[in-house]
Amino acid sequence: MTSFQGGELGQHDGYGPADTERWADEAPKRPGRTAFQRDRARVLHSSALRRLAAKTQIVRAGSGDFPRTRLTHSLECAQIGRELGAALGCDPDLVDAACLAHDIGHPPFGHNGEIALAALAGQGGSLECGGFEGNAQSLRLLTRLEPKVPGAGLNLTRATLDAALKYPWVGSKGKFGAYESDRPVFDWARSGTPDGRRCLEAQVMDWADDVAYSVHDVEDGLHAGLVTLAALSSPAERSVIAELALSAYCDPQWGATTAELETVLAEFLALPFWQFSFDGGFTALVAVKNLTSELVGRLCQAAERATLEVNAAQVRGSTSPARLARYAADLVVPRRQLLECALLKAVALQYVMRRAGAAEQQAGEREVIAELALAIYEGAPATLDPILHPSWEAPGPAAAAEAGRRRVVIDQVASLTDRSAIVWHHRLCS
């Protein structure tokens, strides 16, 4: 584990030698290339990122030409995060890499697949091995499973791994960023950082993720005819959205109420860029694109302004391009924009994720995941991809070896796309 000079330097003075360290020793390649440019390239060229093209974002991948997939969402998240991070003084390639990687470990069928695997791998599950969480799976993939550097996955720098940790703690249920079995590399990535606190780049990644999916899920819903502006003009419908936003997406510390959210939603929808009717024609398509652009700009620029204002003295006193980076500051998102983002998420929840037939489809997807995982386990190692055979055969005490084998099965299922999960299920379970 070392830090290299020359081509392995960070781009700005806000990053030190410890930030550009890698878990496994590597020599630099191209002179003048920063460590974070190298990290971004590794994530961008990874097979795991390519597989996101066939994984569900909100509507099952392949069900239409327009809806986002996990890959297009990740690309959009990276563009948003890169610009916001750069405006604050973060290394743009570092933030870009973290955004590209933030969903890289997510399983087939979106969050529904995550729920199914969490039930299988969690306490009392038939493949109990310490739980499942898409963000923890992302760290496992970046540091172990993706074939680049033996024993180190993509072998990203400490700062990039830290920036990719949306939940910087080890766990087995709920939201967490690492499994107990991956604690060594997690502890290495978090070395010298405040306990439980996210670096500024991780906070930018998280907000970019929220902005991207809240705005674009509504755009996808409009194109699919599931979200209509006419419905949102109804006070009764706005009341439902406000209640959903409060229960599902508002932090209790914000102190929001349903009545306040109804008022915020009415004022939000009265803004000029919402004033159009959608009929699928060219003019309507232009209006929707303007809507998404305005929403992304509104949510990001508010965070940029607030963060720079809170840290004004530090920004004015900076003598380098690195104004704010790592643990020098926290991202500040105004409460109003937090509420607006929560309301956008609630619109997608009400009209897209709870659309007619969605519950039945999701139940079927969870059944596919459960049956497939057990079939793979019973037939392993023959039912595993060859790359996972060594992990299945790894020696060790009986209990640890069994937990490790169950984790390998979870790794296998999580790596599949929506389509390949269905094909594998048909082959192994029919």
N, C-alpha and C positions, 0 to 999 in steps of 0.2 A: 504494500500500500504506500504509494509515493506520490509526490507532486512533481510535475515536469516543467521545465522552463521552455522558452521559445514558443513553439506551436501549441503548448498546453496552458498558456496564460489565460486568465479571465479577461474580459474586454474592458472592464472599468476598474477603477481603484476601489470600488465598494466590495470587491471580492479578493480574498487573500489566498495564500498557498493551500490552506486546509480545504477551501471550497473547491479547488480543482483536483484534489486527490481522487484516485480511483481505488476500488476495492482490490483489484488485482493489478500488479505492475504491468505497464505497457509503455513502449517507447512512442514518442510523438511521431506523426507522419509528416504532413505538409507544413513547412515553415510559415509562420504568420497566421495560421488557423487557430482560432481560440478553442479552448476546451469545450465551451458551450456550443459552438458551431458543430463540433464533432458529435456532441451528445444529440443535438437536434437531428443531424444526419442519420445517426444510428436508429433513433426512434422512427424517423420517416421511412427508412428502408427496411424496417423489421417486418417479418411475416405476420406477426401478431397484429400490427396496425392494418395491414392489408385485409386481414380477416374481418375487421370491423365493417368492411363494405357490405357484408352479408349478415350483419347482426342488427337486430331491431333497436331503433331509437324510441319511437312511440307507436308507429304502425309497422306491422311485420315486414321485414325486409323482403323485397321482391313482389309485394302486393300491388305496387304501382310505380310509375317512373318518377314521380315528383317527391314523395315524402323523404325526409332525411333518414339516413342510416347512422349507425354509430360512427362510421368513418367521416361522413360529411359533417356531422355534428362536431367531431373532434377537430376537423380542419377549420371550421368556423370559430370554434372556441379558441383555437390557437391564434387566429388572425385578431380576434378581439383582445385576447390577453397580451399578445405581443405589443400592440399599439398602446394599450393602457399601461403596461409595465414600462415601456420605453419612455412614456410621458412622465413617469414618476422617477426614472433613473435606474430601473432594473435592467439587467442585461436582457435584450429582447430575445436572443436565441435561447437563453435559459428558460424564460417564461414560455416561449414557443414550444420547447421540448416538453416541459411539464404539462402544458395543455394538450399536446398531442398524445401524451402518455396517460392522461388522467382516467380514461375509460378502457385502457388497453387490456385489462384483465376481466372485463365483463363477459358473462356467458351468453349463450344463445337466448333469444326471446326477451331480451332487455331485463328490466327489474323483476319481471315475473320469473325468469330463469334463475335469478339471484335468490329469490324467495325459496324456490324449489331446492336449490343446492344447499342453502342455509339450513333447511329442514333436514336434509339427508346427513349433512356433516356436523350438525350441532348436537348438543347434549341429548341423548336418547334417540338420535337418528340412526338409521340402519347402516350408515357409513360414518359414524361419529369419529371425528379426527380433529376437533378444534374449531369447528364452524366454517362458514364461508362468508366472505364479504368481497364485493367486486374491487374495492380499493386495496384491500390486502392482497388480493389475487394479482392486481397490477404490480405491486412491489415484488411479489414472488416471480412474476414473469420477467420484469426488468432486471432482476438480480440473480435469477437462477434458471428459468425455463427457456428463454429466448436464446437460440444458438448463435453466439458471437464470440464470447470469450469463455472457455471451459471453466465451470465453477463460479462464474460471475455474471451470467446473462449478457446484457448489453454493456456491462461494466461502465455505467455512467458515473459522472463525478458526484461527490458528496452533495454539492449545492443543488444539482439537478434532481437527485433522488429526494432530497429534503423538500424541494419545491413541489414535487409530485405527491407529497403526503398530505392529503386533505384532512386526514384524521391521524395526527402524530402520536399514536399510542398503540400498544399491543393489546389484543382482545380475543374473544371467542364468540361474542354475540353482540347484537346491535351494530353500531357503526364503529369501525376501527381500521387502522392502517396497516397492520401486520399480524400474521399468525405467530404463535409462540415458537414454532419451528424455524421461523425466519428472524428471530430476535437478534442474532449476532449481526447481520447486515443492517437491520433496523437501528440497533444501538450505534453502529459505526456511522450510519448516515446522520444520526441525530447527535453525534458527539459534539459537546461544547455548546449545545443549544438550550434555551430555556425549556423546562419540562412542560409538555403539553401545549406550548405556544407554536403557532405556525409562522414561518418566515413570510416576509412581505410578498415574495414571488408566489408562494402557495396561496396566499389570500387573494392575489390578483387572479390566479388560475381558477380559484373557487368562484369568484364573482363573475369572471368571464364565462364559466360553465353555466351559472345561473342565468346570466343575461342571454346567452346563446339559446339554451333550450326553452326558456320561458317565452322568448320572442318567436323563435322559429317553430315551436310546437303550435302556437296560435296561427302562424302563417300556413303551416301544413293543414291545420284544421279548416281554415278558410278555403283553401284549394280543394279540399276533400268534401266541402259542403257540410261539414259537421259543426263548424262555428259560423254563426251568421251575425252580422252587425245588428240586424233587426231584433234578434233575441236579446242582445246585450242592451238594447234601448229600453227594455221592459224593467220597471222597478222591481217586480217580483223576481225576475231572473237575476238581477244584480244582487238582490238579497241572498239568493242561494249561493252565488259566487262569493260574496263576502263571508258567509258562514263557513264555506269550504276553505277559503284562504285562512281564516282565523284558526280553524281546527287542524289544518294539515300543514300550513307553511309559515305561520307567524310564531316567532319566538315569544314566549310569555314575557320576557324582559322588555319587549317593545311596548307593552301596555296597551295594545290595540283592542278595539271593541268592534262588534259587527256594525254598529251604527256609524262609527268612524270610517270603516272600510267601505261601506255603501257610499258615503260622501266622497271619499277619495276616488272610488271607481267612477262615479258620475262625473266628477271633475276631470278625471283622466280621459274618459271617453269623449268629453266635450272638446278636447284639443283638436286643432284643425286637421291633423293628419289622419284622424279616424273618420273624417266626414266623406265617405264614398259608399257606393253600393257595389257589391261584388257579383258579377255575372260571368266571369271567366274570360271576358273580352280583353283586348289589348289595353284599353284605358284602365280597366279594373286591375290588370296585372301590374301595370305601372304604379297604381295607387297602393297596392299591397307592398311592392318593393320599397316605395317611399315610406310606408308605415313601418316596416321592419328597420329601415335605416334610421328613421327618426327615433324609434324606441331604443335601439342599441346605443345611438349617440346620447340620448337623454340619460340612460342608466349609467353609462360609462363616464361621461363628462361630469356628471354630478359627483361620482366617486373620486375622479381625478381632482376636481376643484376642492372638494372637502379635504382630501388627504394633503394636498399641497398647502392649503390654508392652515390646517392644524400644525403642520411641520414647517411653517414659513420661515422661522428663524434658522432652522437647520439648512433649508434650501438656499437662503440668502448667503449663509456662511460657507457654502461648499465651494471649493476651489478646483474640483474635478468634475467630469461628466457624471459621475455617480452621485446623484443627489440623495436618493433614498434606495436602499437595497438591503437584503437579508434581514437582520433584526434591528435595523436603524429606525424603523417606523412600522406602524400598522396601517392597513387600508381602512379608510373611513368612508362608509357608505351612508349618506343621509337617510334618516328614518323614512322620509316620504318615498324615496326610491325603493327601499326595502319593501314597503307596503305595496307599491305598484308592481314590483316583480312577483310578490306573493299572489297578487290578484291575477296576473297573467298565467301563472302556474295553475291557479284554480280554474281558469277558463278552460285550459287544456284538460284538466282532470274531469271537469263536468261533462264536456261535450265530445272529447276524443277518447280518453281512457275509459270512460263509463258509457261509451256508445253502445247501442243495441248489439248484442251478440258478443261483446268483448269479454264478459265474465266467463261464458262458456268456452270461448277460444283459449282464454288464459288457463282455465282448469285443465283443458286438454294438453296444453303445453307443459304444465307442471307434471302431468301424468307421464308424458313422453320423457322428461328429464329423469324422473324417479325410476321408471322401468329401464331406461337405457343405462343409467349408472349401475344398477344392480346386475344387469346382463353383462356389462363390461367387467365388473368385479368378479363375477362367477366364472368368466371365461379368460381372465387375465393369466399370463401376459399376452396370449395370442390375440386378444381383442384390443390391445393397446397399440398406438402408433409406435414404431420401432424406437423413436427418440426417447420414449418413456420406459423402455425395457430395463435399462440399467438401474433406474430409480426403484422399479418394482423389485428387482433382485438384490437391492442393497442389504448387506448383512446388518445384524444388530440384535439386541435383546428382543424376545418374542413380542412383548407388548408394543415396544417402539416400532418394531418392524411392521406389525399389523397396522398401527396408526399411519405409518409412512405409506403403506400400500393403499390404504383408503384415500389418503391425500392424493396419491398418483391418479386414482380413478377420478377424483374430483377435478384434478388438473386436466385430465383428458376431456371430460365432458365440458368443462369451462372453455376449452380451446375451440370447440366446434362452432360453426355458424348455424343460423336457423335452419338452412337447407340441409347441411350435413348431419345435424342432429336428427332430423326427420328420416333421412336416408339410412343412417346408422340404426335408428330404432326399427325401421322396417326390416333391415337385414338381420338384426340380432334378436328381435323380440316377436317377430311374426311367426 
